[in-house]
Amino acid sequence: MASTSRLEIETSLKLLCMDRAIPIDTLLFFGSQKEGMELKNDRDVDVLLISPAFEGEDIFQRSAMMKGIHRSMVNQFKIPFDCVFCHRSEWEACRSPLLFAIKHA
């Protein structure tokens, strides 16, 4: 990942989602690679995706919508990659402990 930038990761991820009709409103890096920090070669990349496509979908339906994206990202960038996905109202309400931790880190 030495030459990989956040922009490359973001662009690739948005294109993969667009291919599946999942519009991305917001994409946030969090964890050890959060915004404002230099990307590190030895760390995984954690990304939060906010999309209206996830509204009304349960975790299984969302996982089915995202199927194959994780593998594509890992294959392309050769780094561990994790993705959390939610819709705008979930992000704003922040009732999930995970979303709360991401928002307030």
Backbone torsions as a table, in degrees:
resi	resn	phi	psi	omega
1	MET	NA	5.5	-174.6
2	ALA	-51.6	-39.0	-177.1
3	SER	-102.5	8.8	-179.0
4	THR	-85.3	136.4	177.9
5	SER	-111.8	164.1	175.2
6	ARG	-59.0	-38.8	-179.2
7	LEU	-61.9	-40.9	177.6
8	GLU	-63.4	-44.3	179.2
9	ILE	-64.1	-47.4	-179.0
10	GLU	-61.6	-45.3	-179.1
11	THR	-62.1	-46.6	-179.3
12	SER	-63.1	-44.8	-179.6
13	LEU	-64.0	-42.9	178.8
14	LYS	-64.5	-38.4	177.8
15	LEU	-65.3	-42.4	177.7
16	LEU	-62.1	-40.8	178.2
17	CYS	-68.0	-41.5	179.2
18	MET	-60.0	-38.2	177.5
19	ASP	-60.7	-22.5	-179.1
20	ARG	-106.4	14.6	180.0
21	ALA	59.6	39.6	176.1
22	ILE	-113.9	95.8	178.9
23	PRO	-72.2	135.7	-179.2
24	ILE	-101.8	116.7	175.3
25	ASP	-77.3	-44.8	-175.6
26	THR	-142.0	139.8	173.8
27	LEU	-129.1	120.7	-179.3
28	LEU	-122.5	134.5	170.4
29	PHE	-86.3	140.5	178.3
30	PHE	-142.7	-178.8	-178.8
31	GLY	73.4	-144.0	-175.2
32	SER	-70.0	-13.2	-179.6
33	GLN	-113.5	27.0	-173.3
34	LYS	-62.5	163.6	-179.2
35	GLU	-51.6	143.7	177.1
36	GLY	86.1	-6.9	178.4
37	MET	-109.1	150.0	176.8
38	GLU	-69.4	138.1	176.1
39	LEU	-64.6	136.9	-178.5
40	LYS	-111.0	138.4	-176.0
41	ASN	-66.2	-28.0	-171.7
42	ASP	-102.2	15.9	-177.4
43	ARG	-122.0	154.9	174.9
44	ASP	-76.4	166.4	178.3
45	VAL	-111.9	123.3	178.8
46	ASP	-109.3	128.0	-176.4
47	VAL	-132.3	138.5	172.8
48	LEU	-104.7	128.5	176.2
49	LEU	-112.7	128.5	175.7
50	ILE	-113.7	122.4	-177.6
51	SER	-143.7	141.8	174.4
52	PRO	-66.4	-18.7	179.8
53	ALA	-64.4	-21.4	-178.3
54	PHE	-86.1	-9.6	180.0
55	GLU	-59.3	127.6	177.1
56	GLY	77.2	1.1	179.9
57	GLU	-99.4	136.8	177.0
58	ASP	-81.6	176.3	-174.9
59	ILE	-60.6	-34.3	180.0
60	PHE	-71.2	-40.9	177.5
61	GLN	-66.2	-40.8	177.8
62	ARG	-64.1	-42.0	178.1
63	SER	-61.8	-40.0	178.1
64	ALA	-64.6	-39.1	178.4
65	MET	-62.8	-36.0	-175.4
66	MET	-91.8	-1.0	-176.1
67	LYS	-52.6	130.6	177.0
68	GLY	92.4	-20.4	-178.1
69	ILE	-67.4	-44.6	179.4
70	HIS	-57.0	-50.1	-178.7
71	ARG	-60.6	-42.0	178.6
72	SER	-60.8	-42.5	-179.6
73	MET	-67.2	-43.6	178.8
74	VAL	-63.3	-44.0	179.5
75	ASN	-64.0	-39.9	-177.9
76	GLN	-70.8	-45.4	-172.4
77	PHE	-101.4	-11.0	177.8
78	LYS	57.8	41.9	177.7
79	ILE	-140.0	154.8	173.3
80	PRO	-64.4	141.9	-173.3
81	PHE	-142.8	130.1	177.1
82	ASP	-127.4	141.5	-177.4
83	CYS	-131.5	130.5	174.1
84	VAL	-111.1	136.0	-178.1
85	PHE	-131.4	142.5	179.6
86	CYS	-155.3	174.7	174.0
87	HIS	-105.5	168.3	-172.2
88	ARG	-54.8	-45.9	-176.5
89	SER	-65.9	-33.8	175.0
90	GLU	-64.3	-42.9	-179.5
91	TRP	-64.7	-43.1	-179.0
92	GLU	-68.8	-39.5	179.0
93	ALA	-72.6	-35.3	175.6
94	CYS	53.6	45.1	-179.5
95	ARG	-82.1	-24.0	179.3
96	SER	-74.6	134.7	176.5
97	PRO	-58.1	-36.0	179.2
98	LEU	-66.2	-48.6	179.5
99	LEU	-63.1	-38.4	177.3
100	PHE	-60.7	-45.6	-179.4
101	ALA	-64.0	-40.5	179.3
102	ILE	-65.2	-45.2	-176.2
103	LYS	-67.1	-33.9	-173.1
104	HIS	-106.4	13.4	-179.9
105	ALA	-75.8	NA	NA
